[in-house]
Amino acid sequence: MLRKSHHRISGIVLVAATIFPMARVSAQAATLQDQLVAQYKLVKIGSDTGGYSVVEEGTVLAIQKGGILAVPYSDSSDFKSKYQDGAIKSPGGLAVVGRKSIMGRFGKEQTTHLFAKGDKVYPTKFDVNVSKDSVTMGIVACDTCNKTDPPTYNKAEVVFEFPKGSLASATADSVQKIIAQVFTVSKDDSKDEKGDKKGDDKGGQQQAAGQDQGQQQGAQDQGQQQADQPAAEPVSIEKGMSVDDVEAAMGKPDKKVTLGTKQIYYYKDMKVIFLNGKVSDVQ
């Protein structure tokens, strides 16, 4: 009887010794992950018939270490770059070539991109794995910051590898210092430009207020002369027209989206869809 009790107690102690460290590891991972998300606002990406778009902006980060391998946002490839000992290590060439071969069998093309130092990105996720001493960070290109048109929404994942056993006791500040070696918080250049433009507009309005009334009258007369001119013929867009034909008739679009062989031109009151460089539909 005593022997059975001894075995039962030993079993309980063994289970407790296994569960409690796992609980501590899980709690540490959750704490670090929550603190990182609080420090870096994650971007929200949405999609519709026109493609992907930024629904809610996140923290804009500037890349400090180039060579991070990225793929289009819709690509399911599991390419991860690693950061260890102060260097970025992208996936090996064989992995990329193998993925291209697989995609080719389904008639698809594998597209990759290397982020360079200075490129701006948004964070998309954080995954803390204490047992593997790693923090995986997802990113997506901030195309408006990089002045990329049409937008690419290239995405990537970077795995930050820490010395064995160190992440279990690491603080959020110490993890952020490592992340800052690759990504630093940056002001969105496009936002700065908007601020500058507002300042210029304000100055322009003040200058316009002091202009001579005779100049204003001259502008009104010129506008009246233009109004008296006969209306121009309506623009006609037909199926089969080329991209150049449409731009010659409509001008440059407000926005362009490229999805493989499909292109979408957005104008003020219409959407022109090209397939293989020819108009296939107008909405």
KACOR-V523432 format. One line per field, one symbol per residue. phi: phi as a letter, one per 40 degrees, with the letter a starting at -180 (. if undefined). psi: psi as a letter, one per 30 degrees, with the letter a starting at -180 (. if undefined). burial: b if it has 9 or more other C-alpha atoms within 8 Angstrom, else e. Layout:
BEGIN
phi=???
psi=???
burial=???
END
This chain:
BEGIN
phi=.ccccccccccccccccccccccccccccccccccccccbcccbbbaacchcaccacbccbbcbbcgccbbdccccdbcbcbbafgbcbcdccccccccccccccbgbbcbbabcbcgcbabcbabbcbccbfabcbcbaccccccfcbccbfcbabbbcbbddgcccbccccccccccccbbbcbccdccccccccccccccccccccccccccccccccccccccccccccccbbbcgcccccccccbgcccabbbbgcbbbbbbdbabbbbbfgbcbabb
psi=eeeeeeeeeeeeeeeefeeeeeeeeeeeeeeeeeeeeeejkklkkllaffalljekkakkkkkfjlgkklllefkgkhkkkkjkhgkkjlkleeeeeeeeeeeefgglkjklkjklkfkklkkflkjkjefghljkkklkkieeefhkklkehkllkkjjklkkffffgkleeeeeeeeffekkklkjeeeeeeeeeeeeeeeeeeeefglkfeeeeeeeeeeeeeefkkklkkkkklkfkleeeeeeefaklekkkkibfkkkkjleglkkkkjhgkkflk.
burial=eeeeeeeeeeeeeeeeeeeeeeeebbebbbebbebbbeebbbbbbeeeeeebebeebbbbbbbbbbbbbbbbbeeeeebbbbbbeeebbbbeeeebeebbeebbeeeeeeeeebbbbebbbbbbbbebbbeebbbbbbbbbbbebeebeeebbbbbbbbbbbeeebbbeeebeebbebbebbbbebeeeeebeeeeeeeeeeeeeeeeeeeeeeebeeeeeeeeeeeeeeeeeeeeeeeebbbeebbebeeebeebbbeeebbbbbbeeebbbbbebbbbebe
END
